[in-house]
Amino acid sequence: MSVIPPREIRARFDDETIVVYQAYSPHIADPAVAAGTFVAPFKRERMTWIKPSFRWMMYRCGWATKPGQERVLAITLRRSGFEAALASACLSHYAPNTHADRAEWARLLRTSPVRVQWDPERDLHHRPLPHRSLQVGLGGDAVDSYVDEWIAGISDVTDTAREIHRWVAAGDLAAASALLPVERPYPLPAEVMAVIEATPATT
């Protein structure tokens, strides 16, 4: 069995798009699904976090049970936009291998509209795994680009999330796993990998 690199993006994607996840209340989710992008009452002035990992989204929203996160949305995002966001990102923590010093990191944190952090990936019981999952925070101009240019469509996957949860609760992890989206390692240019401190795949 191959070992998953510590910081690797895993996602559903094709040649043009990648799927990321967010969870919202129905009064934000319903208009977004209808419009195919985020519209009012979605607030552009707030940082919005997107997650390529379905399982991490389930951990974050508690299988669509947490208040304000009862609806899970799959956002089809243009890869060009996703990669542009990562290229302009700042890590949410100081990294000696990436930043010249803490002052440089603080400057990037103030000026970049995109935040990136790596959190432990989760299994179906929400237990942490040895490898990490990418979270991308979009703020400022990046939110406008996300809403107006990068999103190619939005679908509601709440029913799938709840069905998977039912199988997990019943102890049938094979049935639950069969319903999970198939996520593959996402290829990135070397310069973008360096910005976000992604781990190169071993051969």
Secondary structure, 3 states (H helix, E strand, C coil): CCCCCCECCEECECCCEEEEEEEECHHHHHHHHHHCCCCCCCCCCCCEEEECCHHHHHHHHCCCCCCCCCEEEEEEEEHHHHHHHHHCEEECCCCCCCCCCHHHHHHHHHHCCEEEEEEEEECCCCCEEEEEEEEEEECCHHHHHHHHHHEEEEEECHHHHHHHHHHHHHCCHHHHHHCCCCCEECCCCHHHHHHHCCCCCCC
